[in-house]
Amino acid sequence: MALRVDRSPSRRRRLSLGALVMLSLLLAQFLAGMFVNLYVGIAPSHPGASGSPVVGAVLGVGWAMATGGPALAFHTALGLLLTAGSLALVATAILAGGRALVLSTSVGLLGVLGAGLNGIGFLNYGIDKATYLMSVGFSVAVAAYVATLFFAGPPVVRRLEGAEQQTARG
C-alpha cells in the first residue's frame, strides 16, 4: 500500500502557519534561554548530573521542570514543545509532498534537536561549548523554518506573474 501524497494548498498553508508558530516559539525560547543563562543558577549536583547520558538526560529534564525554578521549567517545557512541533511539521511536509518542504522541515527538526541535546549537555555537565552549539541549532532551525515559509507558499513564478498582472491593471 503506497502513501498518498496530498499536494493541496490547505496543507501548504498549514505548513506556513506551522513555520510561523515555530519561529515565534524559537524566539520565545531564545529569550527564555538568555534569561536562564543570566539569572538562573543550576545546581551542579542535581539528579541528572550523574549516571549515563540517556538516563541523565531524562532525570535532568525532569529535575529542570519540577524543581529547577519557573524560568528553567518554562525553558525546558518550551524545548519539548518545539521538539513535538518540529516532528509534526516534518509529518505534515511528508503528507503535503515536495522534497524541498520535507528537507527544510527535517533540517528544522535537526536544528531543534541539536539545540535541545546541547541544552541537556549544558544542564547536566556544564559543558561551556554547549551554549554555543545551542545557538547554532537555534540558527539552523530559524533558517530552515524561513525556508519552509518560502517553499510552502505559491511558487515564485506564480507570485511574480500575479504581481505583474496587478501592476498592469493598476
N, C-alpha and C positions, 0 to 999 in steps of 0.2 A: 504494500500500500504506500503510495507516494504522498509526500507532504504537499498540500495545496498551498500555493503562494498567492496571497491576496495583494495585488498592487493598487488597491483602491486609495483614492485621495484621503478617505477618512483615517486610515491607518497612518498615512504620512502626516496628517495634521496631528494625530496623537503623538507621533514621534517628535514633531516640532514642539508641541506643548510639553512633552516629557523632557526634551532637551532644555527648554527654558526653566522648567522646575528644577532640573539637576543643576543648572548654572546658578540659580538662586540659592539652592541648598549648599552648593560648593562655596559660594560667597559667605553665607552664614557660618559654614564650617571653618573657613579661613579666619574669620573674625573671632569665633569662639576659641580656635586654636591659639591665636595670638594672645587672647585674654588669659588662657590657661598657662601659656608659656611665661607671661609676665607676672601673673598674680597668684598662681596656684602652686603650692609645694607638693611634690609627690614623695610619699614615704618610700625610702629605699628598700624597706623590708616588708612590703605588702605581700599578700599570698601569691600573686603571680610572679614575683621576682625570683622564685626558686622553682626548680623542677624542670621538666623537659619543655622545649619551646611550645609544643601544642597544648599541653596541659597548662603551662604557664600563661599562654595567650588567653585561654578560656577563663582561668582564675583571675588574671589581671583585668580583663574586660568586666567580669562580674564585680570585682572589687571597685573598679572605677565608677561603675554605675550605682553600686549600693552604698559605698562609704567614701568615695573619693571627693565628695563635695558637689554642689549643684553645677558649677561650671564644667568640671571634668565629666560629670554624669551626662550633661547636655551634649558636650563634645563627642563623647563615646556613643551615645544613642544616635546622634546625627550621623556618625560614621556608619553605624549599622543600617540606618535608613538609606544612606547613599549607596551602600552595597546592594541592598534589595532593589532600589530604583535602577541601578545600573544593570542588574540582571534582567529586570522587567523590560528595560529598553532594548537589550540585545534580543530578547524573545520577540518583542514587537517588531523589531527590524527584520528578523528572520521571516516573520509572517507577512510583512509588507513587501518583501522582495527587494532586490537591489544590492549588489555587492558593496557599493560604497556605504550604504546605511549600516549593513552588518559590520563592515570594517570599522567605521567611525564609532559605533556604539561599543564594539568589542575593545577598541583602544581606550574608550572612556572607562569601561569596566576595569581594564588593566591599570589605568591611572588611579582609580579609586582604591583598588586592591593594594597597589604599591604604596599609596599614601597610608592606608589603614594598617598594613603589616609593619611599616616603618614606625607608625604611631605606637603600635604594640611593643615594638623593639625599644622605643624610647621609654615608654611607660614602665616596662618590666626591667630593662637592663641599663637605662640611662645612656644609651649609645648616642653621642652627640651628632654624628653624621646622619642619624635617622631624621633629625629635624630638617636637614637639607633635602633628604630623599622624600620626605613628606611633601615639601614644596614642589619637587619635581613631579611627583604623582599628581598633585593638585593641578599643576600647569598642563600636564598631558591630558588630564580629564577635561579641563576647560577648553583646550584646543579641539579635542575630539567632539565635544558637545556643540561647539560653534560650527564645526564641520557638519555635524548631524543636522543642525538647523538649515545649513546651505543645501545639503543633499535631499532633505525631506521636503523642501519647497518645490514649486513648479520648476521644471527645467529652465536653465538660464536662458536658452534661446527663446522659449515661450515668454519669459519675463521681459526680455528685450523687445520682442515683437509687440507685446502688449503695451509697453511704454512708447514704442514708436507709433503705434496706432492712436494712442491717447494724445500724443504730441501733434499728429497730423490733424486730428479732429479739433483740438483746442485752439 
